[in-house]
Every structure is written in C-alpha cells, then in structure tokens.
C-alpha cells in the first residue's frame, strides 16, 4: 500500500528551523533587527539597518533536497526503483559540481547511467513564511506569509527560475540519451505572472515536464496569487500527495521522447513522408526520430 506523505506547510518549515538550529547559530539563520529581533525576513515596513544573509541558503537547500528525496520515495518504490539524492551522470551533463538534486532511478547508486534514470527532479524550495525566533526561550513564531516581508522566496524569484530552466536545457541538449528522461522542478511557492507563458512553453516544447509547488497553502487567506495551475499546466500546485503520485507516475509510465530541430520544410516533409510508411504509430514515431537525428 502506498505510504502517503505530508506536503510542505508551516509545521514542516518550523521543523526546518528547529533542525537547523541544532547545528547552526541563530545569526546564520535569521536577520537581526536594530532592536534585537531575530527574523527570517525583513518585514516590509522595516526601515532600520539591513544586512545580507547568505548562510541560510546552504541549510535550506540541504534540508529541502533530502525532504523531497523522502517525499517521492514511495512513488519510486511503486516502480521497484529508488529515490536518490545528488546523483551524477556525466553522459548527460550532470557532473559532480552540479549533480541532480533528486532522481528516481533503477539502482540505488549515486553514480548513474542514463538508461537507469526514470526521472530527474530539481528542488527550488526556500523559507516561505516570516518567522521570529527568541534566542532566550527558543520559541519560534510565524508572523506572516511572504506578502508581509521583503524579498521573494522560492519559485517567485527570477534567478531561481532561470537556474532551473538553464540546468534543464543543459541536460536536454547534452546527448540523445537524455531524451527519454522526464525533468520536473519542485518548489514551495507559486510563480509570478511573468513566468506563466514561459513555463507553459517549456512544458509544450518538452524541455521541462512541469514546475510543481508542493505547498498547498503558502498564503494566509485566499489570494489570486495562489494559482492552481497555468493554462497548459506548466505550473501546478499540488494539493495532496495522491495528486503528486498521479502526476509523477504518469511521467514514469508513459514512454516519451524529447526531440527538437530546425530544418527546411522540404526536408521535414520528406522525413514525415518516409516515417508515415511504417505500419504502426510507434514505428512511425521511431522512424521519424531516427531520420530527424540523422540529418
């Protein structure tokens, strides 16, 4: 029986801070205001002296990547496969310096061959809500959603989106061995309106199979910002684990193939004509791809 996992929420975010504080100082995880408050983000109305906090990124990245590894583990097991953190596959451009955050693979090793990779997952999650920490009592208190603080978290950041897109394109254009592997990006926020068309085009073009948020309720109260999905479902808010299971299972089960080219219409027409002579739809597709890649 499938083990249903809990998605990202305030409790999980609080758990991140509690775990991180076991190995990090409060100053590595929180901004300190002029009046001595420890906050996850600068509030929008804060006018005092501000510093830049980079040290938290490493803790958030490590925690969320391992969290997603555990989240998709039951889905991997459904296919007698494994959910593995930080895999390396040099053949498709995933090296030691930039490993895949999470992958569903046929074998449990970190170093993988392309034919054993069932799915690649990039994790782009961050602290979503604003939190106040009391260093004397150890108390953590949520003081607002991301609309109440300065700076954008997760997939709302343009640089985060561009990094995810760039890495996916690099894998896609590496070699034909990567053409069968679905790639998804998992975050814990919505995306901005400026990326609605982009993520839909990336999905339609086959570069990325989807940007998913596994945080059903990132905002305190209803808001148009917390969209369920973009028109072509390039972005999708996952509302429960069974929905995530269905989406990922479909990507693993359906045999897909990425292809791209830019040919004169006459050449493309000849390829289509030759491929159409094959007896079945699958054979037609295989012949089309063979001819396309042989050009």
C-alpha angles and dihedrals in degrees: 000000000000113000106227114221129208117247127227116293142142092285091056092046090051088049089055092057092045092052094042092051089061089068105019135059120246088246089061092055106032140047114238115221126213090261093051102260118147109221134173090220137010107262115241092246095049112123101171133100113306133201132191117252114203101150094079093063093074093052093046093047095050094045097047095044091053090044092054090046088059093040094060096036095098090050091052091049089055086068095041086253138121137245106225130185122225101000122188125212112165093186091071099036100268104130137169092269093054110021123174109270094224134355137183104225140171094235129041097235123115093223108068143185118227094243091059096054114098097174142358121215126194113200117214104170131139144164104302106181128049115252134191119211126200108208092196098054100021090232119154119202129184108228102179148327124270092280088069097055139060120258131031122266130214120334091003088076115090093211090054092052092047092051091051092047093046094051092048092051091048090056094044095053096040100088140324087260088078094053095092097047118098115221124203134176119219121201138156103230138059119259127246121261091248088069099046094094093037096056091045091052091047090053094045091048090050097239095119122012093211150330107232129190112205092192108092096185112032093150131062101238133356120317138165087230091071094074121180094217145333117255094269094033094246083140120039131178109219110218101184139006095256089061091053090047091053095049096047094042091054091052092051096044100045113077105230135176130202115216135168137170144146111223137158109267092243092059091044090051092052090051091051092048094051093045092050090064091070115105101236138036091246092050091047090053093047092049091046092053092044092053094042092054093043093059 
